[in-house]
Amino acid sequence: MASLVELRVLEGPNLYFPRAAIKLTLDISALSGVSEETASRFAKRIGLANARPGAPDSGFRQRFALRAVSRLVRAVAGESGTARLGVRVRPTSDQHQIVVAYPWVHRERAQVMGRAVAEVLDAIQTPELEEAVSAAAERVHAAEPGARPHTLTPKVPVVAVTGTNGKTTTSRMIAHLARTDGRVVGWSNTDGIYIDGELVEAGDYSGPSGAGRVLAHDNVRFAVTETARGGILLKGIGLTRNDVSVVTNVSADHLGLQGIDTVDQLAEVKSVVARITRKDGWAVLNADDPRVLAMRSVIKAQPWVFSRDPDSPAIREVLSAGGRATTVIDGWVAVLLPDADPDPLIELVDVPMTLAGLSRFNVENTLAAVSASLAAGIAREVVIGGLRTFLPDAEHNPGRMNFFSLGDVSVVIDLAHNEAGLEALIEIMNGVRRPGSRLLLGLGVVGDRQDDLIEKLGEIAARDSDVVAIGHKERYFRGRTAEELEALMRAGAERVGVTGIPAYPTEVACLSALVGQALPGDVVGLMCHAERQEVYDWIAEQGGTPDQPETLAAKVREARA
């Protein structure tokens, strides 16, 4: 079928509708290229009697095509017996393709309708055009209904976390705080499914299947779901609603995939999580990120914002509208309510995850987790106690800002998968570097990133570290070659005058090489994604030990001195 590029079944709330939908990607080349007479004839058949199609392959024809395809879907649905069908139509970066979405109640019939609509577009240049619309409606009417959506309605409190950076750490913190409250917590994320702190199934469960598996567990009384961009776009969200949502931030990541080419489009995808938060629930939003703050205009829930700046205009605006805020005042995490004095909860230096207040990102993650936990009904005293016991180590937060000591050398392991993450890693490395010591960085990327982002990571690494080496992640090449990725990273480094960067086949080999040339007081950082456990094992074999909060605090003080 020439016009049908893809038919995708979205099982739950998605970018287009707050319920299950069909997403069609259609090639409209035929409709764009037919004569004005044929286009007008098509328009009249589907109920657009006064349409002005414009010249073939013109911008006006493109606009007409969007409207006409939307009307075609409604016409086929109406003539097959379905009235008042919602339809969303969007252009794509390819002028010859558009996306059409409509809700579904019966899977098989909805898919038949998608294929039937594409068949009408295939017949646009034939004398049987009018009959093609009628035939499409007849096929839909005769189709077997099929199954209903599997979207779950939660029976326990659900906190849903999304964002570009920090969502895994934030969701881990919320799960820890809920467990501190004595609740049996089910948690799904990019690492797997956790029930009451135990990993029961490894894998990327940041999509609808993860949420479903958590809620299907009989003992779970509190759920935390990490919701990634891919799950929303490819499958939809597996839940009809959540009680509390968190949006940590939105920055360039995974652009150029699934029709998402700009950061604004990515923000719209992330907003789906906040849009399905129940009206009497809370949407926790980053007040320092304009795109996240703008989600206030699309949510039904009450807004609870967080910001490191207590004088943020966004905080004043939200409080004046009856919302809440969490911020930092005089080094204390504090909660703000309308017409009330601030409630100081805990000093940042007593929150191990903030790395003695050094990690700007983890300060923000802490503010988000505090907001969400309080919004979900966890008691103030429990939140304070949980913050003291959640540690930045491989047990509580694997792969995120994990600090180790190898003799007199500090090692930091972090995912750091995009620009913001790498800049945060380098910020942390500088925070424990003694005066006169060096930063040695293991740089690595995954293949499904745009060329300019990969080059930018090479530029940041070369600009902000003293020694840089490439450590490949072969499991995550995703269609690229090692040579191609190396060329892009080195091209970025050359923009700041750094050449001759060595490359190693694995993350372990890269870390070994960097540690081997480190001097006392140096800090080695590794962008680690593919071999996290192998890296931990290698560090232990070399006699390295995880840094306790007091050890890390001492390193920070020494660096500041």
Secondary structure, DSSP 8 states (H G I E B T S, - for coil): --SEEEEEEE-SS-SS-SS-EEEEEEE-HHHHHS-HHHHHHHHHHTT-TT----STTSHHHHHHHHHHHHHHHHHHHHHTT--S---EEEE-SSTTEEEEEEE-SSHHHHHHHHHHHHHHHHTTTSTTHHHHHHHHHHHHHHS--------B--SS-EEEEE-SSSHHHHHHHHHHHHHHTT--EEEE-SSEEEETTEEEEES---SHHHHHHHHH-TT--EEEEE--HHHHHHT--SBS-EEEEEE----S-STTBTTB-SHHHHHHHHHHHHHTEEEEEEEEEETT-HHHHGGGGT-SSEEEEE-S-TT-HHHHHHHHTT-EEEEEETTEEEEE-TTS--EEEEEGGG-GGGTTTT-HHHHHHHHHHHHHHHHTT--HHHHHHHHHH--SSTTTSTTSSEEEEETTEEEEEE---SHHHHHHHHHHHHHT--TT--EEEEE---SSS-HHHHHHHHHHHHHH-SEEEEE--GGG-TT--HHHHHHHHHHHHHTTT-----EESSHHHHHHHHHHH--TT-EEEEE-SS-HHHHHHHHHHTT-EE--HHHHHHHHHHHH-
